[in-house]
Amino acid sequence: MFEKIETEIPGLFIVKPRIFSDDRGLFIKLFHDKLFEKLGLRSDFKEEYYSTSKKGVVRGLHFQLPPEQHVKCISCIQGELFDAVVDLRKDSPTYGKHFTITLNSKEPTVLYIPEGMAHGFMSLTDDTIFLNKTTSVYHADCDTGIHWDSCGIKWPEIPVIVSEKDRNMLPFEQFESPF
């Protein structure tokens, strides 16, 4: 039912769901606890939410600090987005490296993001809907990030809309990772 695809960052996977299609439309299952476990993926998710964004909105690069760090499963269920993940794990062979992928609603894909990663995205269309499932609930005291444009990521060249919070994040070079 799911295909797990490795990326160049250890523990970061692309998960392709099976798509059922008929004359009524599509049926897509983005998560199944036992099938995720069978693939060696965590399935103890505690919170799920979505956001809508206009074209050019950048959200991130976000993560939660220990002890509230979490695994994320993210998808684009409407529109299209450019997604970026940065490895913050000090002992990882890919520490400081990033992975990018374009996600859209026409090609359903789940990005499985392990603990110790910063994550962000840029909406490429108006009314993009981003779905996020996490293994811990939001804790304001542990919520933080690094500056979205400080990791060498080649973001799409469209005018950006960034929150004040995200504009004021520390650059990667100044961030001391607890992971």
C-alpha positions as CSV (number, residue, x, y, z in Angstrom):
1,M,0.0,0.0,0.0
2,F,3.0,2.4,0.6
3,E,6.3,2.6,-1.1
4,K,9.2,3.9,1.1
5,I,11.9,5.7,-0.8
6,E,15.2,6.6,0.8
7,T,16.7,10.1,0.4
8,E,20.4,11.2,0.8
9,I,19.6,12.2,4.4
10,P,19.5,9.2,6.7
11,G,16.0,8.7,8.2
12,L,14.3,11.1,5.8
13,F,11.9,9.2,3.5
14,I,9.5,9.8,0.7
15,V,6.4,7.7,1.2
16,K,4.3,7.1,-1.9
17,P,0.7,6.0,-1.1
18,R,-1.3,3.8,-3.4
19,I,-3.9,5.8,-5.3
20,F,-7.4,4.3,-6.0
21,S,-9.1,6.0,-8.9
22,D,-12.5,5.5,-10.6
23,D,-15.1,7.6,-12.3
24,R,-16.0,9.3,-8.9
25,G,-12.5,10.6,-8.3
26,L,-9.6,9.5,-6.1
27,F,-9.2,7.7,-2.8
28,I,-5.8,8.2,-1.1
29,K,-4.7,6.8,2.3
30,L,-1.8,8.9,3.6
31,F,-1.3,7.0,6.9
32,H,-1.9,3.5,8.3
33,D,-0.3,2.7,11.7
34,K,0.5,-1.0,11.1
35,L,1.7,-0.4,7.5
36,F,4.0,2.4,8.7
37,E,5.3,0.1,11.4
38,K,5.9,-2.6,8.9
39,L,8.1,-0.2,6.9
40,G,10.1,0.7,10.1
41,L,8.5,4.1,10.5
42,R,7.0,5.5,13.7
43,S,3.3,5.5,13.9
44,D,2.6,7.1,17.3
45,F,1.4,10.4,16.0
46,K,-0.2,12.8,18.6
47,E,-1.3,15.8,16.6
48,E,-2.4,16.7,13.1
49,Y,-3.2,20.0,11.5
50,Y,-3.2,21.9,8.2
51,S,-2.4,25.4,7.0
52,T,-3.5,27.3,4.0
53,S,-1.1,29.6,2.2
54,K,-1.0,32.1,-0.6
55,K,1.5,31.9,-3.4
56,G,5.0,33.0,-2.1
57,V,4.3,32.3,1.6
58,V,7.4,30.7,3.3
59,R,6.8,28.9,6.6
60,G,9.9,27.7,8.4
61,L,12.5,26.4,8.9
62,H,10.8,25.1,12.1
63,F,11.3,22.3,14.6
64,Q,10.7,21.6,18.3
65,L,13.6,21.4,20.8
66,P,14.1,18.4,23.1
67,P,12.4,17.0,25.0
68,E,9.5,17.8,22.7
69,Q,11.2,17.0,19.4
70,H,9.1,15.0,16.9
71,V,8.8,13.0,13.8
72,K,6.7,14.7,11.1
73,C,4.7,13.3,8.2
74,I,3.8,16.1,5.8
75,S,1.8,16.3,2.6
76,C,0.4,18.8,0.2
77,I,-3.3,18.1,-0.2
78,Q,-4.2,21.1,-2.4
79,G,-2.0,23.2,-4.7
80,E,1.7,22.9,-4.9
81,L,4.6,23.6,-2.5
82,F,8.4,23.6,-2.5
83,D,9.5,21.7,0.6
84,A,12.9,21.9,2.4
85,V,14.4,19.9,5.2
86,V,17.8,20.6,7.0
87,D,19.6,17.9,9.0
88,L,20.4,19.4,12.5
89,R,21.8,16.2,14.0
90,K,25.4,16.9,15.0
91,D,26.6,13.3,14.6
92,S,24.9,12.8,11.3
93,P,27.0,12.4,8.1
94,T,24.6,14.9,6.5
95,Y,24.7,17.5,9.3
96,G,23.8,20.9,7.8
97,K,22.8,19.4,4.5
98,H,19.4,20.0,3.0
99,F,16.9,18.1,1.0
100,T,14.2,19.7,-1.2
101,I,11.2,18.3,-3.0
102,T,8.2,19.8,-4.8
103,L,4.9,18.3,-3.4
104,N,1.5,18.8,-5.0
105,S,-2.0,17.4,-4.7
106,K,-1.9,15.7,-8.1
107,E,0.9,13.4,-7.1
108,P,0.1,12.4,-3.5
109,T,3.3,12.0,-1.5
110,V,4.2,11.9,2.2
111,L,7.5,13.2,3.4
112,Y,8.6,11.4,6.6
113,I,10.9,13.7,8.6
114,P,12.8,12.3,11.6
115,E,13.6,14.1,14.8
116,G,16.4,16.6,14.6
117,M,15.4,18.2,11.3
118,A,14.4,21.7,10.5
119,H,11.5,21.9,8.1
120,G,9.9,24.6,5.9
121,F,8.1,25.2,2.7
122,M,7.1,27.8,0.1
123,S,3.7,27.8,-1.4
124,L,3.9,27.8,-5.2
125,T,0.1,28.4,-5.7
126,D,-2.7,30.3,-4.0
127,D,-4.8,28.3,-1.6
128,T,-2.1,25.6,-1.0
129,I,-3.1,23.3,1.8
130,F,-0.2,21.7,3.8
131,L,-1.0,18.8,6.1
132,N,1.3,18.0,9.0
133,K,1.1,15.0,11.4
134,T,3.6,15.0,14.4
135,T,4.6,12.5,17.2
136,S,4.4,15.2,19.9
137,V,2.0,18.0,20.5
138,Y,2.9,21.7,20.0
139,H,4.9,23.2,23.0
140,A,5.5,26.9,22.7
141,D,8.5,26.7,25.0
142,C,10.2,24.2,22.6
143,D,9.1,25.8,19.3
144,T,11.9,27.4,17.3
145,G,13.6,27.4,14.0
146,I,16.5,28.7,11.9
147,H,16.3,31.4,9.3
148,W,14.7,30.0,6.1
149,D,17.3,31.5,3.8
150,S,20.5,30.6,5.7
151,C,21.2,27.0,4.7
152,G,22.1,27.3,1.0
153,I,18.7,26.2,-0.2
154,K,17.9,27.4,-3.7
155,W,14.3,28.6,-3.1
156,P,12.0,29.3,-6.1
157,E,12.5,32.8,-7.4
158,I,9.1,34.3,-6.6
159,P,8.3,37.2,-4.3
160,V,8.2,35.8,-0.7
161,I,5.8,36.5,2.2
162,V,7.5,35.7,5.5
163,S,6.2,36.1,9.0
164,E,8.0,38.4,11.4
165,K,8.8,35.4,13.6
166,D,10.4,33.6,10.7
167,R,12.3,36.7,9.5
168,N,13.9,36.9,13.0
169,M,15.1,33.3,13.3
170,L,18.8,32.8,13.9
171,P,20.8,31.9,10.8
172,F,22.0,28.3,10.7
173,E,25.7,29.4,11.3
174,Q,24.7,30.8,14.7
175,F,22.4,27.9,15.8
176,E,23.9,25.5,18.3
177,S,22.1,22.2,17.7
178,P,20.8,20.2,20.7
179,F,20.3,17.2,18.4
